[in-house]
Amino acid sequence: DVKVTQSSRYLVKRTGEKVFLECVQDMDHENMFWYRQDPGLGLRLIYFSYDVKMKEKGDIPEGYSVSREKKERFSLILESASTNQTSMYLCASSPTTTGRDEQFFGPGTRLTVL
Amino acid sequence: AQKITQTQPGMFVQEKEAVTLDCTYDTSDPSYGLFWYKQPSSGEMIFLIYQGSYDQQNATEGRYSLNFQKARKSANLVISASQLGDSAMYFCAMRALRNQGGKLIFGQGTELSVKP
């Protein structure tokens, strides 16, 4: 079974803190993605990566950065957390860029910034 | 630009009945794929069904089928014989198949509640 794991299910941080969200997949997938999910807005892509050390901005990259030093790990970084970054964060991976290959998702991290 | 629209924020259905969840999309790409995901209250996203833009037949996966009307740019999910476990958020998503990185564009979601 494909497994995508995220470091925390729930996280509470203070405004201004640096926050790391970690994602690990065990199926040797090339592509990895970070989304945030907000009610009424669906999932919005923050960043994605299609190879080690490669990253591309998604639709809402402001306030975030990412790191992919190893193929299996994709980290999302909030350099200085703000209250408007309170959200559910979902990581996903997929084996190829085309065709019907679906993305496999992690369980999500619900982040609250106070 | 690509866009996915789900106009039903919430839906109710009686157990054992069929239900249709609406999804319309907009794209200028000739080759694309459409996906439906289910998200139970536990939070994980579960892939349900896929339809390619050049597929000749509508996709089916068990109780799930996709009513694909290309000219109308709609890709509605039909769930037959609803079960209590079908209560969840449902997301429609699209990917241009030539897109680098394979990124998905998601709709706003529809919350389905199945009544006993």
Boltz contact constraints between the chains, C-beta under 6 A:
constraints:
  - contact:
      token1: [A, 31]
      token2: [B, 101]
      max_distance: 6.0
  - contact:
      token1: [A, 31]
      token2: [B, 102]
      max_distance: 6.0
  - contact:
      token1: [A, 40]
      token2: [B, 108]
      max_distance: 6.0
  - contact:
      token1: [A, 42]
      token2: [B, 106]
      max_distance: 6.0
  - contact:
      token1: [A, 42]
      token2: [B, 107]
      max_distance: 6.0
  - contact:
      token1: [A, 42]
      token2: [B, 108]
      max_distance: 6.0
  - contact:
      token1: [A, 42]
      token2: [B, 109]
      max_distance: 6.0
  - contact:
      token1: [A, 43]
      token2: [B, 106]
      max_distance: 6.0
  - contact:
      token1: [A, 45]
      token2: [B, 103]
      max_distance: 6.0
  - contact:
      token1: [A, 48]
      token2: [B, 101]
      max_distance: 6.0
  - contact:
      token1: [A, 48]
      token2: [B, 103]
      max_distance: 6.0
  - contact:
      token1: [A, 50]
      token2: [B, 101]
      max_distance: 6.0
  - contact:
      token1: [A, 56]
      token2: [B, 101]
      max_distance: 6.0
  - contact:
      token1: [A, 94]
      token2: [B, 102]
      max_distance: 6.0
  - contact:
      token1: [A, 97]
      token2: [B, 101]
      max_distance: 6.0
  - contact:
      token1: [A, 97]
      token2: [B, 102]
      max_distance: 6.0
  - contact:
      token1: [A, 98]
      token2: [B, 97]
      max_distance: 6.0
  - contact:
      token1: [A, 100]
      token2: [B, 33]
      max_distance: 6.0
  - contact:
      token1: [A, 100]
      token2: [B, 50]
      max_distance: 6.0
  - contact:
      token1: [A, 102]
      token2: [B, 47]
      max_distance: 6.0
  - contact:
      token1: [A, 105]
      token2: [B, 45]
      max_distance: 6.0
  - contact:
      token1: [A, 107]
      token2: [B, 43]
      max_distance: 6.0
  - contact:
      token1: [A, 107]
      token2: [B, 44]
      max_distance: 6.0
  - contact:
      token1: [A, 108]
      token2: [B, 43]
      max_distance: 6.0
